[in-house]
Amino acid sequence: MNLLRKVSYYYLASTYMMSYISSIGTAVPKNKILQSQISDFMVRHLASNEETEKAIRLFYRASGISSRHSVIADFGKEITDYSFFPKNSDLEPFPTVSKRMSLYQQEAVPLALDAIRNCVSSSQLSEVTHLITVSCTGMYAPGIDIEIIEQLGLKSDIQRTAINFMGCYAAFNALKVADALIQSNPASKVLVVAVELCSIHLLKNTSEDSLLSNALFGDGAAAVYLTSQPNGLSLSLKSFYSDVDTDGKQAMAWHIDDFGFSMTLSSEVPEVIKRGIGSLTKKLLGKLNLSVNEIEHFAIHPGGKRILQVIEEELGLSKEQNAGAYDVMKRYGNMSSPTVLFVLKSLLDNLSPSDVNTNVLSFAFGPGLTMESMLLKVHQP
């Protein structure tokens, strides 16, 4: 091989360097609460009339969720046993932003550490070169990244990136950053950690948006380990495509007010996604000369049952093809940024050698209205 061919060969090799998800770990708080228990809690404290009670019961029955997890135990207890909320029917004085952030600071890191320990071994931790943390439900500094380094004894010169306040699609941005780091330096070993405590932001009002968000969100954490070399059955990151429909920006929003982080989640969200998901998919797959018929696996963020249904309708998918998303939603609800990683973990855990070289299509959605897509491929060394 002459010098020019050698240079060309190594240039092409570096250009086509792949990033691989070799493991995913997840964790949820110990407080598992049935959806019916949370519904009873909401009716007890928010239903001032029969109409509101009916609306709450309807949202919870129609959610497709059986249980959620929370760092707050009160949802499954009697009023006299509350520890976070006041022990009275009107929940006054209602928890302040300060109290909610104090709970976040107390609980977010232990949950993140559980996910990390379920993702990587001690020897792998010692090799991590980059730490990417993701969260939109709490902030403080020094933050969860510093505490994770301290608690796990990671190298003090580890490179850190914090992705905050992006909502349910933020894990995609973390994976894009991880992919770019590995592309620029194949020796990089990247740990992504997403942790959300959505339940601490319960809002005490009966608007449709608040009732809907209260019916969907739970707490959870997920960790992803990415390298330039696959380890067993892995998922290679093939391509990303993102788009924003600003006509739908009022349908989903996330603001900080005097009493917490206020979620706007209107019933229009599925319709916004419905009108954009076909184009999003076509543009992602078009870069790889693929069609939906050539996708064997799907990992879709379960933002809500109707969101999953409109995606199935627009892309011609069956509910069985989308089973992983429904299962995560049923068992955990919507945990914001970690949720799609729970779906990917379920898929990764159930792969077999016969799945090598099959394609995985993944979506997540959030404020903007932002639509993220990703194409992965099953790989084995």
VENKA-V848083 format. One record per run of one state. SS is the DSSP state (helix for helix, strand for strand, loop for the rest). FROM is the first residue (numbers start at 1). TO is the last residue. If there is no record, write none. Layout:
BEGIN
ss: <SS SS>
from: <FROM FROM>
to: <TO TO>
END
This chain:
BEGIN
ss: <loop helix loop strand loop strand helix loop helix loop strand loop helix loop helix loop helix loop helix loop strand loop helix loop strand loop helix loop strand helix loop helix strand loop strand loop strand loop helix loop strand loop strand loop helix loop helix loop strand loop helix loop helix loop strand loop helix loop helix loop strand loop strand loop>
from: <1 3 16 20 28 31 35 47 50 63 67 71 74 77 79 82 97 118 122 126 130 136 144 153 159 165 167 185 190 198 202 208 217 218 219 228 234 245 246 249 252 258 260 266 269 287 292 295 297 301 305 316 323 333 334 335 336 350 353 356 359 367 370 380>
to: <2 15 19 27 30 34 46 49 62 66 70 73 76 78 81 96 117 121 125 129 135 143 152 158 164 166 184 189 197 201 207 216 217 218 227 233 244 245 248 251 257 259 265 268 286 291 294 296 300 304 315 322 332 333 334 335 349 352 355 358 366 369 379 381>
END
